[in-house]
Amino acid sequence: MPFKVKPKESVKKLISQPYAFDVVDENKIRAQKKHGIDYLIDFGIGDPSDPTPEAIRESVKQSVDATKTKGYPASIGGEDLRQAITKYMGRRFNVNLNPCEVVNTYGSKYACFQISSIFLEPGKDEHSLIPNPGYPPFAAGTLFAGGRPWFINLVEENHYQPDLEQIPGAVVDKAKIIFVNNPHSPTAQTYGVDKLKEIVDFCLDNDIILVSDECYCDLYYDEPPKSILEVAGADECSILLHSLSKRSMMTGYAVGFFASKNPEILNAYASIQRKSIQGVANVIQDAAGKAYEDEIHPQIMREKYRERLQAIVPALEHLGCEVVPPQGTFFLWVKVPEGEEPLSFSERLLMDYGVNCVPGNLISETFNEVNPGEKHVRFALVPPIEKTRQAASRLKKK
């Protein structure tokens, strides 16, 4: 009798979910065959092309020798790194965090995925409220935990802000977690104090844990985004997640943190992390500490993204696109020309001009008969300015 493996139902659901970038990758292969790999200018994947700052790289080199006999890294992060994080939060947001309220993480992806497994009870149809479009691990982690994702459509009519009044009372009763991404990827919008306070009060009124993903909080164009922990009442119900991947061009380092002022929330997560994964490597922790000490390189990157924004927007408008004015992140949420569809439009840009972007409908869920990305494509402003200007020049030749 052949050996059979039968994954649990929640894993089957997760496995069955399509990967949004499969179609994009296939089209890139076609374009490479047509134009050659060097011709393509890729605004698709949100992976910074700028180098990790030299001071951070130097700290890694020095740490290799300095930690040669240090042994296993602390699973929740060393004291030095957690001190650096609390100083960063105090300097950037005027938030008073204690190092014991911080857990060092592998970026934010693992935490985004794992949180639902810690706080959702399988078999009870408990819900996570998730922005749509949004970071895929929010929904994937919910499915893996045996919960149900309930999507909050972020559309033009509500200024791409979460409209809590659209959530039915029966869903609110089953909701245990709400995920918020501020600034939001991919719409590039930020949430002001009034909206954040509304979300906090909603969570306090309904015993819902608020997970605030603030990985883009240092990438903004005008007003610096607020942290959830600046909002009155958030101490009771909130989790803050942060990553250095985009702030400090450290996608290859995978380091960030989880923070909460609620001991029950904090201790639950910290305990599971201690028992399930090894701590972030000592040399990476040292590099992260150096990154959190420095505010100069995020300022430099804000200026670079602004320059790229100013270069590409006129070219997109020349094509008949409408660019949603970005407030934060390095993404552009772009409405395709009237009569166009996101997939065919992105394919045309790729095959005709060698410019790659992501169809918005592929990174959004169709929920309540609405796909918030059905008229949009996403541009990540990660190519250097020379490449960005080159792309703009090609698009203007239409």
C-alpha positions, 0 to 999 in steps of 0.5 A, a space after each residue: 500500500 503506497 505511503 500517503 500524506 494528508 496535510 490538515 485542512 488549514 494547510 490544504 487551504 493555504 497550499 491551494 492559494 495561488 501565488 500572485 507573482 507566478 504570472 508576473 514572473 512568466 511575463 518577465 521571462 517572455 520579455 527577457 527573451 524578446 529584449 534581453 535581460 539587461 533591457 528590463 527595468 523592474 518596478 515589480 518586486 519591492 526589493 530595494 536596489 540601493 546598497 545597505 549603508 556602509 556603517 551597517 556593513 562594517 558593523 557586520 564585519 567587526 561583529 564576526 570576530 567580536 562574537 566568535 565565542 558568543 554562542 547561541 543568540 538570545 531567542 528574543 534578542 540581545 539586550 544591546 539590540 533591544 536597548 537600541 530599539 527602545 531608543 529609536 522608538 523614543 527618538 522617532 515617536 516619543 514612545 517610551 518602550 522598555 527593552 523587556 517589551 520588545 522581541 527581536 524577530 526575523 523581519 516582520 514576515 514570520 511574526 505576521 504569519 505566526 500571530 494568528 496561530 497564537 491568538 486564534 482558536 481553531 474550530 471556532 470560526 474566529 476571524 482576522 480583519 485584514 486590509 485588502 490589498 494587504 501583506 499576504 502573510 496576514 491572510 496566510 497565517 490566519 488560514 494556517 491557524 484555522 481562522 477565517 480572513 475577513 477583508 476590509 476593501 481599501 478603495 477610492 471611495 473611502 480614500 483607501 482607508 479602512 472603513 470599520 462601519 462596513 464590517 457586519 456586527 456578526 463578523 465583529 463578534 467573531 473577530 479576534 485580530 485586526 491587521 493594520 499597515 501604516 503606511 500602507 502597501 501598496 496604496 502608499 497611504 498613511 493613517 492620521 491620528 483620528 483614524 488610528 484612534 478610531 481603530 484603537 477604540 474599535 478594538 478596545 470595545 470589541 476585545 480585538 488585538 490590533 496588529 500594526 505593521 509599521 515597516 514603512 514608517 520611515 519612508 514618507 513624503 511629507 508628514 511623518 506617520 504616527 506609530 500606533 503606540 502614540 495613540 491613547 488606549 493602544 497600550 492595552 490592545 496593540 502589537 507593533 511590528 517593525 522591520 529594517 528590510 525597507 528602512 535600511 535596505 536590509 532585505 537580506 538580513 531579515 531583522 526587525 522587532 515585535 513590541 507590546 505593552 500588554 504583558 499577556 500579548 507580549 508573553 504569549 508571543 515571546 514564549 512561542 518564539 523561545 520554543 519554536 525558533 532560534 534567535 537572529 544571528 548575533 552579527 545580524 543583531 549587531 547590524 540592526 542595532 547600528 541601523 536603529 541608531 542612525 536617522 541619516 540613511 532613511 532621510 537620504 532614501 526619502 530624498 531618493 524616492 522623491 526624486 524617482 517619484 518626480 521622474 516617473 509620474 509624468 510619464 505614467 500620466 502621459 500614458 493616461 494613468 492616474 497616480 494616487 498621490 503617495 504619502 508613504 512607502 516606496 510604492 505607487 498605486 496607479 490607476 490604469 487608463 480608461 478602458 484598460 485592464 491591469 494585467 494586459 496593461 502591465 503586459 504591454 508596458 513589459 513587452 513594448 517598453 521593457 518596464 515591469 510593474 505588478 497588476 493590482 488585481 493579482 495582489 488583491 482579493 476579490 471580496 464581497 464582489 469587489 477587487 480593490 486592485 481591478 483598476 490599478 497596477 503597482 510600481 515599486 520605486 526601487 530602480 536607481 534614478 538613472 534607470 527610472 529616468 530611462 523608463 520614463 523616457 521610453 514611456 513618453 515615446 508612446 
